[in-house]
Amino acid sequence: MMRRGGEVWGRRGGARQLKQLGGGIKALPGRLGIAVVSLLICTLSLFSMIGVTRHSNQVEYVDVNKLWRTADSGGWRSSSAPRSYWHSPPNESNGYLRVRCNGGLNQQRSAICNAVVAARIMNATLVLPELDANSFWHDKSGFPGIYDVEHFIKTLRYDIRIVERLPEISSHGKTKKMKSYQIRPPRDAPLSWYTTTALEKMRKHGAIYLTPFSHRLAEEIDDPELQRLRCRVNYHALRFKPHIMKTSSEIVSKLRANGHFMSIHLRFEMDMLAFAGCLDIFTPEEQKILKEYREKNFAEKVLVYRDRMLIGKCPLTPEQVGLILHSMGFDNSTRIYLAAGELFGGDRFMKPFRTMFPHLENHSTLGPEKLEENARGLAGAAVDYMVCLLSDIFMPTYDGPSNFANNLMGHRLYYNFRTIIQPDRKALAPILLDIEEGRRAGSEERIRQVMFKTKFGGPHKRVPPESFYTNSWPECFCQVSPKNPADKCPPNNVLEVLGSQLQGDVSERPRMSNRTHATGLKEDA
């Protein structure tokens, strides 16, 4: 992704220089010759380390033309199909599992994945997950209003049994709705909690209701097949309703009419700014609003702006995003789709960004009017998600507790390693603070150096605190020509095998098509 001319010159150019100087060095006294050679090698090594080329004092730059393509896969491709024996759901389950998924769209999405895993290990029948309508979106559309229910049930038919609602039961000649026993699961509960405590209550009551269900199952599970099940749910089973997919496709077509486009999740909203405690750049009136919001919604804590900046805990401002992109070599013809709620601080924060990059769009400027009516709800978030997934480049501006950015990065990694520009806010902080304080000299070169180290969406080892939903490599990836047999891609007919197990009759097994992405794009099993 990057040219490293400085490093090449440090090796090859240095050798040529030494060869040319060989005759002169031989003519010098031994000790002086050694000193000259040592000085020359040290000088060349220093130049190589700081990225200086032979012909220029400019720091190397990222070739943005290459960034419009997908990242280097290293021979890997996504695959969430089972790679060992995977039995179909038994005819009889241990009971019914209900869950209430709280939070925003992507927090709910992760919770749904966890619910499917929980149902699998408990041999439970999953009742279609409930999406919290009050705490975040005030949106009552629920699961059937956002996701394709039929596709969800059909895609997971080899994994668990799913029903849309609890059954009715007859008692003393009367028919009534089955009741479920309510439990509050521990945060990041291990698998063992579900197979003991929760299962015991399910067997006793017939149905349990887990609420709230955000972050209620540990992310790191020592079972690759269960992790792959999470990927099957997240990237295959959870497909948005046709009208959401259609609107997203229309927006992408409009953006692509003039070539490539990038999407940016601009997390410069009141809730995140209050949570982060990055207040000094705002007016006294704005700071008062943020402090009141923080006192009402978050734990009391002394937060110092400069300290928060230096540890990378402040969301990037729109202007800082513009400076990063400009330093990397993107020009003012770049088309950008903004996925964002209501930006805090008004237009004065957007104006510098818009001056650098005037071609800014969002679902309000490109989508239908009826979408704008629900732009703050789940449908607007779903459209933003799909447009960001399909964009040529995606850039998160804050990937702390922002589930939108984390899940999207994971989906783009799974979806053929689509390019991601992930700024290292901690490394950029000293530069951005210097700019805020008026010391701008050399800032572009310094930003460029930091951005060299970005992975740009290629396969890489998951390192805490990186989430499984942000990076499902290697569990949900495979290699056609693997060095390690465990990484070998499963056979293309794996779905037929699962289908025959489910039917219990090989002679009547259905001819299954390859599993499809949430985007509708086909993928080998």
C-alpha positions, 0 to 999 in steps of 0.5 A: 500500500505504501512506497518505501523508497527511503528504505530501499535507498538505505540498502541499495544506494548505500552499497553503491556509495560504499563501492564508489568510495572503496578506492579512496578508503584504501588509500587512507590510514586504517583507523581513519578509513574505519571512522569514515566508513562508520560515519557513512553507514550511520548517516545512511541508516539515519536517513533510512529510518526517518524516511528521507529519499536521496532526491528530496527531504520530503517524507514518503507518501501513501499512494491513494490510488491504491487505497481505492482497491481492496487490501492485500488478502495474503491468500485468505478469504472469508468463510464461516462454514463449519470445518468439523462435524456440525450436527443439525438441531435436535428435534426436541429442544430444552425450551425457549430462549427470549432476549431483549437486545438493547442499545443502538443498531450495531449493539443489537446486532452483536447481541443477536449473534450472541443469542444464536450462540447461546441457543445453540449451546443450550439446545434452545429454540430461539424466539425472534430477538426483541429490539429495544424500542426506548433506550436509544432510538425510540423506534418501534419497528423491531426486528421484522421492520429492519431485518428479513425474518424469512431469510434469517430463519432459513439461513440458520436452519442448520444451526438452531430452531427459531420461532417468531413468538412463544407458543400458546398453551392450553391449561384447564380448557383455556388457551393462553400465552406461554410465560417466560422466566426473566433473568438478568445475565452477567456481563460477558458471561462465559459459555458455562453460565448458559449451560448451567444456570440459564439452562437449569431455569429453562428446563424448570420453566420451559422458557427464559427471558434474558434482559438486558442482552447487550454484551452478555456473552464473552467475545473470546470463545475457545471454540472456532466453530462457535465463533464461525457461527457468530459470523454466519449470523452477522454477515449472512443471516442478518440481512436488512429488509428489501426497502432498506437494501434498495435505498442503500443501493440507489445511494451507492449508485449515485455516489459511484456515478462520478467514480470512487467514494469513501465513507466516514463515520463522523462520531462528533455527537453530543453523547460521545463528546460528553462520554469522552470528556473532550470539552475545551474546544467548545464555548462555555455554553456548549461545555455546560451542555456537555457537562450536564449530559455527562452528569446525567448519563455517565459515572462521575470522573475528573477528565482533563482535555489534554490528557484525554487527547494524548491517550487517544480518547478524543473523537477526531473533529471534522477539521482534523479528519480533513487534515489527515485526508489532505496530508495523505494526498486526497484532493478536493475532488474526493467524494465523501459520504458522511454517516453521522447523527446531529453534529455538536457545535454547529456548522463552525466545526464542519466549515473547515472540513467542507472547505477542504472537501466540498463533495460531502453527502449523507442519506438526507441529501441522496436518499428518499424523503420518507427515509429522512422521516426516520433518519434518527431511527433504525432504518436510517442507521441501517442505510448508513451501515450498508453505504459504508459497507459498500464504499471503496474506503471507510474511515472511522473517527472514533472506534472506542465504544462505537459499535457502528465503526467496530462492526463495520470494520469487521464486516469490511474485513470479512467482505473481501478486505475492503480498505479501511483508514483507521487513524491512530489517535494516540500517535496523532495527538501531539501533532493535532495539539501542536496545530491547535496551539498554532504550531503547524510547521511540518504537520503534514509530513508528521501526519503522513508518517503516522498514517504509514502504519495503518493496516488499511484493512488487511488480515492481521492478528486480533490484539486486545482490546480489539473486538471479535466483531471488529476482527474475526480473523483467523476463525472466519477466514480460510486459505485455498493453499494453506501452510497450516491444514487447519486453515484450509477452506471447507469443500464447496458442497458443505451446505449440501452436507448440512442439508442432508443431515437436517433432512435425515435422508441423503437421497432427498437432500436439497440442492443448496446454493452458496450462502450469500452475504448480507449484501446479497453477494454470493460467497463460497461456503 
